[in-house]
């Protein structure tokens, strides 16, 4: 089947681009012909720091930050663009959804997901709810997430009207499954994130192995806070390891030995995660890759979006790896930090992969 994939595929976010590769890889493995529907405005080809609005205080701060780290940030931008060009299959580029609706790609089905494409924090992004798809094309969701455990009342009717059009519905978290089932009255399947569907050899072939000999902590954060800084500082001191920073450094940077690796693209990210002694993160996908690669990890509870990590880790019996503050770690023995995942976790993932593939196979029967 010719399949149009609609997800976050070009954003310069490690998890977004790697999950986009993962669903594409799985569809290819199943014998289909997938393409990411490439709705991308022209301005996204320019580094956000080069187009920052310097009339605001935040804009000025971002511009100063960019000038201080220009070489690394430009390298990061280029790594993402190269990964997109080399590894993702895409349709012609559409400047906006109007162009897409005027001249849609020739596909026999659309697959929506995964990632937080149904996140309602900034309202309904209609592209991700199938609003731009021709009425005669089947709509299938694979592991999308709302990012939260509830749908605001003002969006419920519109979300329901979009989702009832889907022939097959699946989501990534149990809370999301209940939300969609209650809202639509339709059967909804819970499936595993597509990064788990990809075999280890494929991920290893994509990674860029880091040039570092000593053990290190790989740290990737989507938010910076004093709480996060205290946790990272404690772990670095306890394990006597440097911290490789892939995202926001936070307040610990002045008190720990660090390597600033913010120039990393998706391939470098995979390498830093796979070869770490410990992964510390509040990112769902950094957590997922640590689990996938069997690397010890600590997941820092996000300030307001934890449903995804909690669902993943409780499903494999590893919810104890979530910490909320440094006090949670002081009660743990050092050996616990570097403890490998139990065999039962691997068994659970294998079972979830099998059932998720069966859902996708059944949904895509012509």
MOGI-V744040 format. One record per residue. N is the residue number from 1. NEAR is the number of other C-alpha atoms within 8 Angstrom. D_CENTER is the distance of its C-alpha to the mean C-alpha in Angstrom with 2 decimals. Layout:
N:NEAR:D_CENTER, N:NEAR:D_CENTER
This chain:
1:11:25.92, 2:11:24.66, 3:13:21.23, 4:14:19.47, 5:13:15.68, 6:12:14.47, 7:12:10.83, 8:11:9.06, 9:10:10.24, 10:9:12.18, 11:7:10.58, 12:8:10.78, 13:6:7.40, 14:10:6.52, 15:9:2.92, 16:13:4.32, 17:15:7.42, 18:10:7.11, 19:13:6.09, 20:13:8.83, 21:11:11.01, 22:12:10.70, 23:11:12.00, 24:14:14.48, 25:9:15.64, 26:11:16.30, 27:11:18.25, 28:10:20.21, 29:7:21.00, 30:7:22.39, 31:7:24.65, 32:10:23.27, 33:9:23.04, 34:13:19.66, 35:12:18.93, 36:14:16.18, 37:12:18.13, 38:9:18.22, 39:10:18.99, 40:10:18.80, 41:8:21.39, 42:6:23.39, 43:5:22.63, 44:8:19.01, 45:5:20.68, 46:7:21.96, 47:9:20.32, 48:7:19.79, 49:8:22.14, 50:7:24.83, 51:7:24.75, 52:9:24.44, 53:7:27.15, 54:9:29.49, 55:6:31.71, 56:7:29.65, 57:7:29.60, 58:7:25.82, 59:11:26.21, 60:11:28.86, 61:8:26.87, 62:10:23.90, 63:12:26.45, 64:8:28.11, 65:8:24.87, 66:10:24.21, 67:7:27.80, 68:6:27.69, 69:8:24.64, 70:8:25.11, 71:6:25.18, 72:9:21.92, 73:11:20.02, 74:10:21.66, 75:10:20.79, 76:12:17.07, 77:12:17.39, 78:9:19.37, 79:11:17.10, 80:11:14.25, 81:9:17.00, 82:8:18.48, 83:12:15.43, 84:11:15.18, 85:7:18.94, 86:6:19.26, 87:7:16.61, 88:11:15.58, 89:8:18.32, 90:8:18.88, 91:9:21.70, 92:6:24.05, 93:8:22.70, 94:11:23.33, 95:9:23.94, 96:9:23.31, 97:10:23.29, 98:6:27.10, 99:10:27.24, 100:12:24.92, 101:10:27.24, 102:6:30.30, 103:6:29.35, 104:8:26.57, 105:8:25.64, 106:5:27.64, 107:10:25.46, 108:10:26.47, 109:13:23.31, 110:14:20.03, 111:12:16.80, 112:14:14.39, 113:14:10.74, 114:17:8.35, 115:11:5.71, 116:10:7.99, 117:13:10.54, 118:12:13.29, 119:12:12.84, 120:10:16.47, 121:4:16.55, 122:5:17.98, 123:7:19.64, 124:10:19.20, 125:9:17.71, 126:8:20.06, 127:9:18.56, 128:11:15.67, 129:12:18.43, 130:9:20.60, 131:8:23.19, 132:9:23.57, 133:9:24.04, 134:6:27.70, 135:5:29.19, 136:4:30.25, 137:10:26.85, 138:10:25.13, 139:13:21.77, 140:14:19.37, 141:14:16.08, 142:14:13.66, 143:16:11.27, 144:15:10.60, 145:16:10.30, 146:12:12.69, 147:10:11.07, 148:10:14.71, 149:9:17.51, 150:6:19.83, 151:10:20.50, 152:7:22.88, 153:5:26.31, 154:5:26.64, 155:10:23.85, 156:10:24.77, 157:7:27.38, 158:7:25.50, 159:10:22.32, 160:10:24.74, 161:8:26.57, 162:11:23.54, 163:9:22.15, 164:9:25.62, 165:7:25.62, 166:11:23.01, 167:8:24.81, 168:9:22.13, 169:11:19.62, 170:14:16.87, 171:16:14.07, 172:16:11.66, 173:14:13.72, 174:9:17.49, 175:8:18.03, 176:13:16.41, 177:14:18.65, 178:9:21.63, 179:11:20.93, 180:11:20.84, 181:11:23.72, 182:8:25.85, 183:8:25.26, 184:9:25.96, 185:7:28.15, 186:8:26.40, 187:6:25.12, 188:12:21.38, 189:9:19.72, 190:12:17.00, 191:15:14.94, 192:10:12.50, 193:10:8.92, 194:12:9.90, 195:11:8.94, 196:11:11.95, 197:10:14.11, 198:11:14.40, 199:7:17.39, 200:7:17.56, 201:6:19.92, 202:8:17.66, 203:10:14.96, 204:9:18.00, 205:6:19.45, 206:8:16.52, 207:12:16.37, 208:9:18.70, 209:8:20.58, 210:8:21.24, 211:4:24.90, 212:4:25.51, 213:4:27.97, 214:4:27.83, 215:8:25.33, 216:11:22.68, 217:14:20.01, 218:15:16.57, 219:13:15.34, 220:14:12.09, 221:12:12.31, 222:8:11.03, 223:7:14.59, 224:11:17.96, 225:8:20.83, 226:8:23.99, 227:8:22.66, 228:11:19.73, 229:12:22.26, 230:11:24.74, 231:11:22.45, 232:11:21.54, 233:11:25.22, 234:9:26.42, 235:8:24.31, 236:13:25.38, 237:9:28.97, 238:7:29.03, 239:7:27.75, 240:6:29.44, 241:10:26.44, 242:12:25.11, 243:13:21.63, 244:12:19.45, 245:14:17.56, 246:15:14.32, 247:10:13.71, 248:10:16.18, 249:10:19.24, 250:10:20.98, 251:9:24.57, 252:11:24.66, 253:9:24.76, 254:5:28.54, 255:6:29.22, 256:11:27.21, 257:8:27.39, 258:9:24.28, 259:8:23.07, 260:8:21.18, 261:9:18.61, 262:10:16.91, 263:12:18.17, 264:12:15.61, 265:13:13.74, 266:13:11.19, 267:11:14.23, 268:12:15.40, 269:13:12.20, 270:14:12.52, 271:13:16.16, 272:11:15.98, 273:13:13.92, 274:10:16.17, 275:9:19.37, 276:12:18.97, 277:11:21.50, 278:13:19.15, 279:17:15.54, 280:13:15.42, 281:13:12.37, 282:14:11.33, 283:10:7.56, 284:9:6.20, 285:8:4.49, 286:13:7.71, 287:14:9.59, 288:11:8.68, 289:12:9.80, 290:14:12.71, 291:11:13.72, 292:8:13.49, 293:8:15.62, 294:8:17.86, 295:16:17.59, 296:14:18.90, 297:14:16.60, 298:12:16.95, 299:13:14.36, 300:12:15.70, 301:10:15.79, 302:8:14.24, 303:5:17.19, 304:4:16.45, 305:9:13.13, 306:10:13.49, 307:11:13.74, 308:12:10.40, 309:10:11.22, 310:10:14.84, 311:10:14.60, 312:10:12.85, 313:11:15.29, 314:9:18.31, 315:8:17.98, 316:12:18.62, 317:9:21.03, 318:10:19.20, 319:9:18.87, 320:6:21.31, 321:9:18.69, 322:10:17.60, 323:12:19.89, 324:7:20.73, 325:11:23.23, 326:11:25.22, 327:6:27.84, 328:9:25.64, 329:9:25.69, 330:7:29.42, 331:6:30.17, 332:8:28.35, 333:7:30.16, 334:8:28.99, 335:6:28.80, 336:7:26.17, 337:11:23.72, 338:10:23.88, 339:7:24.29, 340:7:22.71, 341:11:21.05, 342:6:23.79, 343:6:24.63, 344:8:24.12, 345:11:20.36, 346:10:20.32, 347:8:22.66, 348:10:20.54, 349:10:17.50, 350:8:20.01, 351:8:21.39, 352:10:18.14, 353:12:17.31, 354:8:20.88, 355:9:20.88, 356:11:17.63, 357:9:19.18, 358:8:22.36, 359:10:20.89, 360:9:19.49, 361:9:22.80, 362:7:24.90, 363:8:23.16, 364:8:23.73, 365:5:27.37, 366:3:29.45
